[in-house]
Amino acid sequence: MKDAFGLKSKNVITTLIDTFKYPQYGPGQLWESVANTLVKDGVPLNLKTGIDTVKFVSQRYILHYKNGGRYLADAAFCSMPLSVVPKLLGPPNEIIKAAGYLRYRDFLIVAMPVVASKDLFNDNWIYIHNPTVRVGRIQNYLSWSPDLVAPGTSCLGLEYFVNKDDEIWASSDAELITNAKKELKALNLKCEVIDGEGYVVRVEKAYPVYDENYQKSVFSIKEWLAENHPNLYQLGRNGQHHYNNQDHSMLTAVCAVDNFINTSEEDYWNVNLGDDYHEEIKHSREAPVISS
């Protein structure tokens, strides 16, 4: 409440910070730099190949790619959805059942290039609370970094929180772009859309769903992995079925690699479980008691 009225509280609330670091060309710039460094160091990258099966033999992992390739690893650092991983490892039925309880909310964004204007909102993003439109949030990428857009333009990202194969998800890109123009007009946002432009990006399993079953399911899968696959590390939002932001998702990876290389015992599953982040309250390792 103090923050909303411009009164600064003595306690710093992490989700309400005023400034933070952001790459000049967006978050992908970091991973492009990492990829270039790995290639220079002779580390092979097999991107967009997909994993078909995972075999655990003599304390090592044999990864079979969908394109026919194979890779032998001492450890696996995995960010694929926690609901998918058990199916690749052949666990007992109760673990398969636990994985089946994990649900997700999907997401798509319609990016609309517009003419830059002083009348356009300056925030990084705004939430939309208007029952006449379906868009839930709008990004202004010029506010993130002027180098993300062409000179004299900005790009508005209209975000839709959906379920895969629902009406919005099933719409064609052209239909979504046309609808985005209508919704910008309905919201009376002062912007001039550049004709013939617009892009759609769909993201499956963008948000892990926190329902009455998820904690018990995550706990069961986590304990089974710790006992049977100590060198398989689940990372990030999907990997841990935990609503982390990018910084905390990356930190789970840093902690997991440190555990493997330096035999550290830090619980990388506990990243972002502190009271100060206002996402979750840290709980004990005891299995949570929840309704069936």
Buried (B, 14 or more C-beta within 10 A) or exposed (E): EEEEEEEEEEEEEBEEEEEEEEBEEBEEBEEEEEEEEEEEEEEEEEEEBEBBBBBBEEEEBBBBBEEEEEBEEEBBBBBBBBBBBBBBBEBEEEBBEBBEBBBBBBBBBBBBBBEBEEEBBEEEBEEBEEEEBBBBBBBBBBBBBBEBBEEEBBBBBBBBBBEBEEEBBEBEBEEBBBBBBEBBEEBEBEBEBBEEEBBBEBEEBBBBBEEEBBBBBBBBBBEBBEEEBEBBBBBBBBBBBBBBBEEBBBBBBEBBBEBBEEEEEEEBBBBBBEEEBEBBEEEEEEEEEEEE
